[in-house]
């Protein structure tokens, strides 16, 4: 005969939902750009490559051209001899490391004549953007 052990029921402790600090800081950055540089805001866009997705959706997006390592923000405004600006955005609080695919992509973009950089937080990104916008417009021959 088997003995049955009865254990008291312990409810699971709910997990705290992860906070998307990078997303929050990037949204604050975009809001500031919208207020300070509306012409830049009209051109700058976010590449939604990251995030957790269901496998079927991830496979579909990959087939449609989503690639690992592509920077978060793109500004197709030519300045200082560059064709445009790419920004890999990292939060200031609990920043994720720059991955090897991100480093490789930044290198390839720089080799193609873009300024591709990593910015750590909203304030760093605003300073880099200001500096980029002070460069003279790149003139096509």
N, C-alpha and C positions, 0 to 999 in steps of 0.2 A: 504494500500500500504506500502511496506517495503522500508526503506531507505538503500541504499547501501553506505557503507563508503569505500572510496578508500584511501589506505595507500601507501605512497611512498615505492618503492622497496629498501630493504636494503640487500646488499649482505652479506652472512655469512663470519665472520672472520675465516680464516683457522686455525685449531688447530695445534699447534706445535706437531710434532711427538715425542712421548716419547723416551728419550734416554736410552738405555740399558747399564747403567753404570756398572752393575754387569758383564754383558757379555763382555764389553770392558776390564775391569780389569782382568777378568778370562782369556781372550785371551792373554793379556800381560803377565800374570803369566805363561801360557803354553809356550809362546815364550821364556821366560827366562829359563824355565826348559829345553826346547829343546836345548838351547845354552850351559847351564851350566852342565846339567846332561842328556846327550842323552840316557843313559841306562834306566833312570827313565822315561823319556819322552816316550820311546817305550812301557812301561807298563801302564803308567797312562792314565786314560780315564775319559771322562765326561759322566754323566748319564743325558740325556735330558728329565727329568721329567717335568720341569716347562714350562712356556710359555702359551700364549693364543691360543686355538685351536677351530676349529669348533666342535660343540657338537658330531657329528657323528665320527669324527676322535678321539676325546677324549675318547668316549665310546669304540672304536675299540682298542685303546692303553691300556685302562684299562683292557679290556678282555685279552690282550696279556701280562699283568703283570706289567704295570706301577703302581707304588704305591706312594702315597703322603708321603713326609717326607724323601725320600731317599736322602742322601747327593749328592752334585754336582760332586765331584771328587773322584776317587778310585785309590789307588796305591796297587796292589796285590804283595807287596814286604815285606816279613816278617822281622821285626826288633824288638829288645828289648823285646822279648817274645810275641809280638803281631803278629797276622796273616797277617796284612795289615793295611793300613791307609785310612780312609774316611774323606773327608773335605767338610763341609757345607760352601760354599763360600758366603760372603756378601760384597757388595761394601763399600768403605770407604766414598764415597759421597752419600748421601741419602740412607743409608743402610736399607734394609727391615728387619723387626724384625724376630727373629727365631720363627717359628710357633710351636704350641703344637705338631703337627705330626712330625716335624723335631726333636724337643727335645726328643720325645718318641723313634724315630728311632735311634738317636745317643745313647741313653741309652741302647737299645736292642743290638746294634752293640758292644758297650763297654762290655756288659755282655757276648758276644760271643767270646771275645778275640781279638777284633780289637781295634785300636786306632781311635776313631771317635770324631772329633773336629769341632769347628766353627772357621773360620778365617775371620777377618775383613780386607779385602783388600789384594792386591798383596803382599805388603811387609810383612805383618803378615804371610801370607801363605808361603812365601819363608823362613822366619825364622823358622816356625814350620816344614817345610819340611827338612831344613838343620839339625835341631835338631833330627828329626826322623832318617835321614840317618846316623847320627853319632852313633846311637845305634848299638850294635853288631847284626849281622844276627841271626835270630831265627833259631835254628837247630831242625829239626824234629827228633823225637826219632825212 
